[in-house]
Amino acid sequence: MNYVIPKVEKRYREKKVNKVEERAFFYKMVGDYNRYASESCQTVKDAKERLKKFKQGALSSYSKSLELCNRSGGGMLPYNPVKLGLALNFSVFHYEIMGDAKQACNIASEALQ
């Protein structure tokens, strides 16, 4: 995480990344990594201490990716595969990891509309 995002942001600042899609995709990937790490931390006693860090990492990465996808004037179309995959994974994160079914349904519902 400390390597991927700085590289993507550097490429964006240097204008080597023209599409918001690439940035959103990498933030989604980092969110996915943290979500998977959160899932494994729930079953191992020693790892429960790291669970909070992984949850926060997933939440911030998914949120940044969603912000990029929904950017007015430069966001993505509603049927973009990156945007749809993000909505699915972010809603699963809220449902399974955060235990927030209402927020999970809100994210999925917004993606479908």
Phi, psi and omega in degrees: 000319181287352180254317186293306186297313177302323178295317180294316180295324177295316178298323179293315179297325180276006177065025175272349177246116182264336186254142175291339182301318181295315179297314181298320180299315182290323175297321177297318179299318179294320175299317178299315179304312181293325177295314179297320178296323177297319179298321181285332181288339183286345183249348182249124184302314182296332185275348183299333178293329180275350184302317181300318179297317180293320178299314180295321178297317179294315182299315181290322180291314178297319180297317179296318179296317178296321177299317178295319181295324186263007181302128180288133179084345182215011181279197183251157176293152184301332183263010178297132182300326178294316181294318179292319178296322177297314180300317179297309184292322180292321179291322176297319177302312180296322182287309187276320186268313183274344181069030184244085183294326181297312179295322178300315179293322179298315181296315180295319181295316178299323180292327181281340181265000000 
